[in-house]
Amino acid sequence: MKHEPSGLPSPLPTLPPAIAGDNRATRRSRLARIAVAAPVSLAAAIAAVAGVVTPASAAPTEAPAYGSAVSGGSVIVVLKNQHSDLNLRTQGDTRRAAAFADQAPLLADIRSHGGTGVSQLVSVNAIAATVSADEVARLRADAAVAQIVPDTAVPLAPAPASQAAAPAAATPAVQKPSTAATCPTVPGEKGKPAQEPEAMADIHASTGNPNSPEMANSIATGKGVIVAIGGMNRVAGNPDFQRADGSHVVMNAPDYTADTGSDESYGDASSVAAQGNMVYNYAQALPFSNVPADCTFTIRGDAPDASLVDSSQIDTPPSEATEQESQLIANVDNAVVVEHADVISESYGYTPRPGNYAVHYAANDAAVAAGVTVVVSSGDSGSSGTISSPASDPNVIAAGAVDNFRLVAMAHGYSSYVSNNIAALSSGGTTPDNKLVDLVAPGYFGEADCSDGHGGCPPNYPTESMRGTSESAPLIAGAAADVIQAYRDTHAGASPTPAQVKQILTGTATDLGAPADQQGAGLLNIYNAVKAAQVMPDTAGRRPAPPLTLAGSLVPSPSQLDLTGNPGSTTSTSVNLYNTSSLPTRVSGTYRELGSAKQIGHTVTENISAPDPSLPLPAEGAVAGAPIHFTVPIGLDRLNADMIWPDPTNSNIICFALIDPQGRLEQLSYDDGSAGRNGAIGSVSNEQNAQVTNPEPGVWTAKILWSGKDVDLAVAPATPGTYTGPMSFKVSGQNWTYKPATTHPVTIPAHSTATVPLNVSMPTAAGDHPESVQFTSITGAVTSLPVARRTLIPSQGGSFNTVITSTVGRSVGQVSTYNMAVSAGTKSLNLNFNTADASPDNKFTFYLLNPTGTVVATDTTPKTVDGQAVATATLSATDPTPGTWEIDVVLNLTESGKEFTQTVYGQAAVTH
């Protein structure tokens, strides 16, 4: 599925300042505090994140107006009284009535002075409208107004042009694989149609055989739980969203014949609640494959008895590319106040700049405070520093993605494959406010119901192949529904809190052996999650009579540690672990982080060429270069493959497929760039990266292909580009380093909680250093707890370096954040940056933010000095406010393709 954050805005964006503290249980970002703040504090909190101050000309009694809102246009008028004492879900009507009563005189004033496009909001007590500058001035003088902010257009994902129905003549000739693909089967059910997506078995939801052991749907199916997703009314009439008893999966739809949604909404609905009552044919769903004609499948979600409601199009309708921030807030209002949703799934994202979207953060946080679990796609921008908003909000569940290659293997002629590596598209890294992905779920690929040729669905058959973290998010939302049902069934109908749902899902996830900033806690395991939900204590500490569970799980609170400290310092903190087992257990902890990368073999450089255009294209894409062979040594924990090519047009997409010594498809690289998307120069990054966990030793092969773009497997492979220059490919490996996290094992009684003390060491180098704590018990339970560690730049200044590793041509290439504690009495703060590459398509932007989150300085590279291109930048502040300052190094959409990684060198200096 498409998940497309926007590029960095102009004027300056504001990124969330990191805040020092010992963990997420005691540290909340400014955004996280908005929903629970006192009425006046809402204004202060949003103002702090927005990174602006009241203009000097404003009278002290006037409410501030920020950015373009001063001049009128589309604005959001935020009121002081947020009615945070009224629960948005259980007291929604009362809260709405109170908000509307507050808004009534302002509404009348707006309309009487020509205001248009008026929308009243509840989760954040606010009015959205298009007004004049004079009206903004009048509203600022009203004592009820806290502030006025721009109603920003949020870029979302349009239907991919490559998937639109096209005339038959436009489809290139495609050469199907020479060998017939193996038809997948249901375990223990000979001749039964296979179940899609493959994800259902990998996350232990179901296999298609109701007697399969350790599958969550034998315990919980989401029954009685309401999941809100955008676009559900438009798919309500699809036959796979009708239950066998005649009831509808989608509740409250105005038209139960509607079957005209977008590919996004079909994929989301299928992930959660497809019924599996339609039998489809693989040969038609994968028309360029060589699948046997009698090979069939059904599609089933991971919470098939959950009810879906439309949250007023959280996802973009097929004809739109943006939604106003106010509409996204209205979506939350509708989902919680009107539809009484238990779970919200948001399969969209935008560049992490919450200063521009602080009101939307407040809406999500109000939903969480009301007891609604919110799941958000992390983004499809690659593994390094690319997590999008609102997934960066610590109160939501941020969903990353792993590969599922069954469909790819069938479509491209591979006899075997390996799934559950971190998908090359999945956004990861550390957010500017020091958060990591929470957990991962399948996101590349799986079949979903669709509508033939409509709204981005591929033509000629009513299915699609899903992809992206916008597949992962609804899968996790469905898992949340299963957890909520299992908890209710054993807790006299009471529901778990959103924090409990997150803790259960992360604590029971399967460790994949991937870095903490890519996998979070690991791969979703719904069976373990519902088993844990059955025995968890309630908010008062009471627990039900539990079923017998011998192995059990270790459910941590908090679900992630986000820590900041000085170089070489140690932070003392603790984690509460709940033992879901019927037996007591002893638990020990070990810190795990990746060691330095070492190159394997030599860098291979060869020329890229396009095939004879008269020849048919292979199903997996045309050959762009000779295959490359390399040898993986025994005992390697992680394999990194990188490919670069210096294409000055940034418009040619080349990818690689990694084949292991057994001939299995293990990984595919990815690029979302398109020629011309970024003006005259395309947004193809000229660099691709993919990683493999625990690679098998022996001789591997990298196939170099004209492919890699985000297209449905039902669509013909990409037409080769025109680039004919050199390409370089290299492989490196890493191993884990371990050290004890606990001095002595901690004994936890059956169905009880124990506190585990931790001493977390901060590395000496400034910047982000994610690691995990591996908790293991003698009963076999294993929990991987992500730890975000950010080392401060010393207050006296010093050098710091950031290594830029990758980009996939979406959003920004990578955001690297640094924090520096500036002491009182400092006269000036000066920062200098340089990097070796001054190519015009190798652009960086540098930001300096003060402790309130205000962007006080910015600079870019490259620039021309005395007729020469240079890559140096300078940021400075005079009489800087004491506190924690933030420095952001942001790679734009492209790289020059001249180096595999880029080191940006920074130097901080202060004067007193």
Secondary structure, DSSP 8 states (H G I E B T S, - for coil): ---------SS----------S-TTT---HHHHHTTS-HHHHHHHHHHHHT----TTS-TTS--B-GGGGG-EEEEEEES---TTS-TTTTHHHHHHHHHHHHHHHHHHHHHTT-EEEEEETTTTEEEEEE-HHHHHHHHT-TTEEEEEE--EEE-----GGGS---GGGS--EE--SS------BTTBTT--EEE-THHHHTTS--S-TT-TT-GGGT---TT-EEEETTGGGGTT-GGGB-TTS-BSBSS-S-TT-----HHHHHHHHHHH-BS-S-EEHHHHSTTS---TT-EEEEB-SSTTSEEEE-S-SS--TT-SEEEHHHHHHHHHIIIIIT--SEEEE---B-S-TTSSHHHHHHHHHHHHTT-EEEEE--SS-SSS---BTTTSTTSEEEEEEE--HHHHHHHT-S-B---SB-TT---S--TTS----EEEEEEEEEEE--TTSTT--TTSSEEEEESHHHHHHHHHHHHHHHHHHHHHHTTT----HHHHHHHHHHT-B--S--HHHHTT-B--HHHHHHHHHH---TTS--------SS--EEEESS-EEEEE-TT-EEEEEEEEEE-SSS-EEEEEEEEEE---EEEEEEEEEE-----TTS-EETT-EEEEEEEEEEE-TT-SEEEEEEE---TT-----EEEEE-TTS-EEEE------TTTBTTB----SEEEEEEES--SEEEEEEEEE--S---TTS---------SEEEEEEEEE-EEEEES-SS-EEE-TTEEEEEEEEEE--SSSEE--EEEEEEETTS-EEEEEEEEEE-B-TTEEEEEEEE----SSS-SEEEEEEEEE-TT--EEEEEEE-S---TT--EEEEEE-TTS-EEEEEEE-EEETTEEE-EEEEEEES--SEEEEEEEEE-S---SS-SSEEEEEEEEEE-
